[in-house]
Amino acid sequence: QVQLVESGGGSVQPGGSLRLSCVASGISSSESDMGWYRQPPGQQRGPVASITHYGSTSYIDSVKGRFTISRDYAKNTVYLQMNSLKPEDTAVYYCYCRSTIGTSYWGQGTQVTVSS
């Protein structure tokens, strides 16, 4: 059974930083693409950043230069380092893992709140 468990969310002031972690079990992350989506209040869930199984990364324009996605293959973990946070980054952040056959798995989500 595949499970993704996120951690690292919380409340921070504008300009602050948070680091999200997502540990995958039941699937080999070295053969899977992984990434993060977010769902702001009252909005639909949308992509934030992704990293392929060979380490290629991509970001949405609004987080480029502020967020960094990385992964630790040995720990089956993907990270999202978020710097210079803005109120518009407030959302529930979801980790996903996509297998080689295209099946996607999701974590339960972690709340990030950016407010003064």
N, C-alpha and C positions, 0 to 999 in steps of 0.2 A: 504494500500500500504506500503510495507516494504522499508525503507530507511536507509542507513548507511552513516554517515557523519564523515569523518576523519579530524583531525587537528593535529598540532604540528610538521609538517615537517619543513625543513629549511636547512640552510648551517652551517656547523660546522667544526672546525679544527680536524685533527686526535687526538684521545684521549678524545675528547669532548663527551657530552651527549645530548640526545634529548628524549622527552617523547611524544609518539603518543597516541592520543585518538580516539575512534570511538564510536559514539552514535547511537544506533539502535532505530528505531521507527517502529510501526506497527507489531512488533513481540515481544514475550516475551523472553528476553535473558536468563531468568532462565531455560528455557526449550530447549535452543539451544546451540550447540557448536559454539565457535567463535575463530577467529585467524587472523593471518597476513600472507600475501604473499608479495613477492617483485619481481620487474622486473628490473634488471640492464640494462644499455644501451646496445642495440644490443643483448640482451639475452631473453630467455623465462621467463615467470613468474613462480616462485617456492615458496614452503612453507618456512616459517620462524619459526613460533611458533603457538601453538594452546592451547586452554583451553576448557575442556568439560563443560557441563552444571552443573556437580557436582564438578568442580574445578581442575580436573587433568590436568597437563600441559605437553607439550612436545616441544622440540626445535631441530632445525638442529644443527649438531655438530659445525659448524663454529661460532655460536652465543652463545653456552652454556657458562655460567659464565659471559657473558657480557650483555645479554638481559634478561629481566624479563617480562613475560606476566601476567596480572592480570585483574580482572573484578569487577565491582560494580553492583550487581544485582539490587539495588534500582534505580540506574541511567541508567540501560540498557546500560552500557558502558564497553568497553574493552580497556585496556591500553597496551602499549609496551614501557617499559623503556629501553633505549639503552645507555649503557655506553661503554667507551673505544672504541669509534667508529673508524673504519678503512676506508681507501679509497674504499676498496672492498665492503663496506656496502652501497655505493652510489646506489640508485635505487628509483623507484616509489614504495611506500608501499601501499598495498591494504588490507583493512579490509574485512573479510567475516563473515557471520552468516549462520549456517546450521540448518534448522528446524528439528523437530523430524521425519518428513517424508522424509528427505533427500534433500529438496530443498535448494540450496545455493543462497545467496544474497551477492552482492559486493558493496563496496563503490567506490567513484570516483578516489581514489588514492591521495597520498600526496608525494611530492618529498623530498627525503633526499639526501643531497650532502655533502660528507666528503672530504675536500680538504684543503691543506695548501696554 
